[in-house]
Amino acid sequence: MIRATTFQRNKALRGNATGARGNAKKVTGRLAWAVVVVSLAACTAPGDQATVNQTAEAQAAGEQAATQAAAAATASAKPSAPAAATKAAAGATATLQRTVADVLGSVVAANSKPATADITSALTAAGVPARSLEVSAGRTPTGLEVDSMEAAVVQAKECVIGQIRDRKVTVTVLPALSNGKCFVGAAG
């Protein structure tokens, strides 16, 4: 009796699954047909021409407004004060970057292991203000030579940092620290 009941349940479930697949096909077919009918009705609706005209007028008004906005933007093509200041600061930073690279290149050409004083005097002689210049120590606290020397110059909110390592000079621009300096610690 239990087997017969289980068999009957399985048969009923298989029948429901097949019926559900058939119903899904019918529903899908009906939906597709409804979409076609609605599309055809929209194409032949009597108010269609008025809707098309209103849409064309709205589009023309939008294009005219965009053209006027573009003309106004072109007329006032002068850069704004903040944009001009940003561009000037970027130019000053690039000039400072070239100066640091040139000066450090000259220093390392004269002495492959320059002292802090050599770097400081060369950069200040090139016009870098001493108050914005930071140069790393040339020796460790125990008196050993360092592997590299760094010089940093604060320019606005950026640091132009030059490094001498193995007779090569590398210069990069990084953001200044929150205290307005480039180096952490007592170097200065």
Disulfide bonds with the S-S distance in Angstrom:
Cys159-Cys182 1.98
